[in-house]
Amino acid sequence: MNDIQRVDGSLDRLLREAGSILDTIPLRELIRGVLGAPPPLEPDAWMSLVAPRIGPELKQQLRDLHARMAAVLDDGLDGRRSDPERLRSLRVELKRRGLDGFIVPRSDEHQGEYVARRSERLAWLTGFSGSAGIAIVLKRKAAVFVDGRYTLQGIAEIDLGLYELHHLVDEPPSDWVGANLPEGAKLGYDPWLMAPAQLLRFQRACKAAGGELVPTNGNPIDAIWTNQPRPPLSPIVVHDARFTGSTSTERRQTVAKSVAAEKLDAVVLTSPDSIAWLLNIRGNDVPYAPLALSFAVLYADATVEFFVDPRKVLPGLDRHFGKAVRIQGPEGLAPTLDRLGQEKKTVRLDHEKTPAWILWRLRKAGANVMRGNDPCQLPKAKKTRVELDGMRRAHVRDGASLTRFLAWIAKDARSGRLTEMAAADKLYEFRKENDNFRGPSFPTISAFGPDGAIVHYRATPKTNRKIKRGSLYLIDSGAQYLDATTDVTRTVAVGKPSAEMRDRFTRVLKGHIALATAKFPRGTTGSQIDVLARRALWEVGLDYDHGTGHGVGSYLGVHEGPQRISKVASTVPLQEGMVISNEPGYYKTGAYGIRVENLVAVVPVTGQGKTDRPLLGLETLTLAPIDTALVDPALLSDGEITWLNAYHKRVREKLRRHVDRATRGWLKRATKPIKAARRRRA
């Protein structure tokens, strides 16, 4: 203890000398926030939050304090299966509050895909670590709902003696509430974690069951979660316009014009990706997406009130914003909403993404609340010329790294000693050598054999399978670069594939090619072309239980809207500049998984002569070989073979100057043209 006090005394002196306004007590709290954020790519990057100049002695003291605190703060998110004691403690807390049940969504106040450790309440309670799910806990029973990507993962992680497991879409949680909530029961929820559209479904279900849906004051899980992480702290950095193609001022003015055109006074923005895009800023508050958790109000005159923890704000950010953006702490949001109401302003909210608490606060204050989409989402999805050019360049770098990896695994997998985790680590090593690299864009799916059938599988020390001959290896990975976000999947044969594997792979490839070569009139939605990717599978009674394509950001989220390609009906047309994935697949439970994924950009079709309507098509951005050992040429048409050979020629020509000599030789062999074979029925 005396040694710690002595070090802290020295630390106070060093902090003062560095110009910091902190002493050791607020510094410790700041470090707890830093530990609540993902580890930064540069380990010492967080120190910019402490002082503008950090000397060697202070840097070492900060490292030591950070390490000591990290060693003793166990937040309980250790990958264990469902803990019965946590479930019991929650029920005790609910009884204390006069509640008969509680809804536990896998979401934070911003409804994002990736959340900070503090917001991993669903994982802490149930053991389920997927990115889409919800739990409902009643007095005598509980259930967890996951979508089709996570069914097998849910079985592995959730104690089915404590929780029922249901399909999120086929067996909606609101239906389960309607069937299981006792009459007169009170079902609680956190109004910061549920959006109005989601809330409405539960209100109807509770009413049908004769129960009541009740908002809580504070989250019951927060009351029982010992050592729950602090809200994350990471420095907010300016994202240079040379990567975006437009300044923050230009973006604010563009979106504000649409706000004014709809006779709105303001829009409340709750999605950090929208705020990051609008203000040209990035952060590191959540895993895999470069976001600063925050709220904002955009006014029709293009001014913005930006609500964020002031400890994240570094000197110079105010100069980037100018006078049109006013920075406030999070505590300023409620008074701002009250003022908008008192002034009878017309304010738009996205009812799918905004916390119900914000809606209530505005309505209670007297605002005229209008329902509508986040006005940043569509212009964010339509990439600028600079952003598209950056993506093209980034995919060359990224493709070279993936090709080096595929050449390496083609050699090393033969030994039978290589594991899934070791393979994922090797791909990360290749990628991190690239210019502008900022980390992975999602947890790498490195899956061999049966693990490939788990759509969002993530290898752990417990599940870490060896890669051996006789099955398929699936690698789904991506990276964040200052000029792009990437996402690519390749499936490769380890040893000689079976006839069934080749048949299934070729059908998936046929669907991939059908989308890659599609031409469609303006106004076409992704749901209208989804069937192209599934047709070859449907013809033999096969399918896959996930969407075919999701939007991808530009150094933002690897999954972004509003565009998508899926069976689910979409009202948003595919538009020029959008980037979207093309990823049909097939999964045989207990055996193997197959997916072929490239990113594509929506572009105008040229050289088609006169047409009745202007056409759009898809430019393939991703550059990496597709394993021809898994292709059955007899199932491909001449046009499909032509596409595959042309794609491989492009891959070879684009990448050969960016890989080493040994990889270049492998690349030449891997992209060798295939020849047509005697046709058989597809």
C-alpha positions, 0 to 999 in steps of 0.5 A: 500500500505504501508503495502505491501511495508513493507512486501516486504521489509521484504521479500527481507531480508528473501530471501537474508538470504535463499540464493535466487538470487531473489528479490521481483520483479522477485519473483512476476513474478515467482509466476505468472508462478507458478499460471499458473501451476496446484496447486501441491499436496504439496501446498508449493512445488513451494517454492523450485524454490525460495531458497534451504532452506526456514525457517518458516518466509519466508515460511509464507511470500511466502504463503501470497504473493502467496495468494494475487496474486492468489486473484487478477489475474483473467485469464477469464477461469471461465467456462462461455459460449461463450463471444460475446465481446471476439469474437468481439475483435478478429475480430477487432485484425484480421482486424488490422493485415490485416487478414480475419480469424484465426484458433484457435486449442486446442493445445500448442507448444507441441501438447499435450492433456493437456495444461497449462492455458496460452494455453487454447485459445479455451476455453477462446474464445468459452467457450468449455473446452474439450480436442479436438477441433478447432475453425475457425473465419471468418469476418461474421461467425465462427465454432467450431469442436469437436469429438464425445465424446464432441458433447453434451458438445459442445452444453452445453458450446458453444453459437450456435448463435455465432458459428456453431458446427460441428463434427471434423471427419465427417465434417473436419474443412479444408472442412469447410474452403474450403466451407466458405472462401471468394475468396482472403481472408487471413486465419491466423494461429499461426505456433507454434500451428500447425504441418506440417501435419495439416497445409497441409490440410488447405493449400489445402483448402485455395487454393481450395477456392481461399484464402491464409493461412498466418502465424502470428507473435505472436498469435492474441488471446494473444494480446487481452487476458487481464491477460493471465496466464504466462507460467507455472513454476514447479520444475523439479524432477528426476524420480528414476530408481527404478520405471522405470527399466532403467536409463536415460543414458540407454534410451538415448543410446538405442534411439540414436542407432536407430537414428544412424542406420537410418543415422540421425544426430539428432532428435528434440523432442517436446513432453514433455512426450518423454523428460520426459521418455528419461531423467527420469524427471517429472514436474507439468506444465500441469494438470493431466500429470507429465510433464515439458514443454520443447524441446530437441535435441537428437544426434546420439552420445546419447548427448542431448540439453535440452531447458527449463526455467532455473527457473524450474531447481533445484540444483542436476539436472545436476548431474542426467544428467551428461555431456551428457545432456546440459541444455539451456534456451528456447532462445537457441532453435533457434540458435541450429536449425540454427547451425544444418542447417548451418552444413547441418545435417540430422534431423528428425521431427515428422510432426504430433507433431512438430510446423511448425515453427521448420520445417521452421527454419531448412529448412531455415538454410539448414538442411536436414529434414527427416519426421518420428515418434518420436523415443521415443514413441514406446520404451516408450509404451513398458514397462519394467519389473519393470514398469509392476510390478509397475503397477500391484502393483499400481492397487491393491492399486487403486482397493482397493480405488475404491472398498471402493468407490463402497461399500460406494456409494452402501450404500449412493446413496440410500438416494437420497442426494448424488451428482455427485461432492460429489461422485467424491470428496469421491473417491479422498479422498480414493485414496489420502491415497495410497502410491506413490499417485501424483494426478488424471490422468484426470478429474473424470467423475462422471455422473448420468443418462443423464449425463452418455451419455456425454462421457467426462462429467465433473460435475460443480456446474451448472450441479451437478445432484443428484444420485437417484434410477432408473438410472445408475451411471458411474464413470470414473477415474484414478490416477497418482502414482510414479509407474503407471498411472491408468484409470478405469470405472465402471457403477452401477445400482442405484435401480433396472435397467430396462431390457433395461439397463441390455441388453445394459450393458451385450452387452458392457460386452460381448465386454469387455470380447471378448477383454480381452480373445483375442489371436492374432499373433504378428503383429496384430494392435488394429484396427484389433481386435476392432470389437471384442468389438463392435460385440454384439452391432452391432448385434442389431444395436448399437455402440459407437462413441469413440475408444475402447482402448488407450495406457497408460503411466507409471507415464506419460500420461493417453493417449499415443501412438502409440498403440490404439484399434479403428475403425481408421486404425493403422499401429502400432502392439500391442507389448509385454509390451504395456499397453492399455485400454479395454473400450467399451460402450453404450450411450443413449442420455438423459437417461444413459451411460454405459462403462466398462473399465479395463487396460490390458497389452500385454503379450505372451501367454503361455501354448498353445502348439505348434502353427504356430505363436507365440501368444500374449494376454492381461493381465487384470491389473485393479482390481474392481468389475463389477456390476452383478445386470446389467448382464443378464446371459442369454446373456452370453456364458458359457465361458463369465460367466467363465471369469467373475467369475474368474475375480471376484475371482481374485479381491476378493483375491487380494483386501480383505487384503487391505480394511476395514472389512465392505468393505470386506463384501460388496466385498464378496457379489459383487463378488459372482459367477453368474450362467448360465441361460437359453440361449436367442439370444444375 
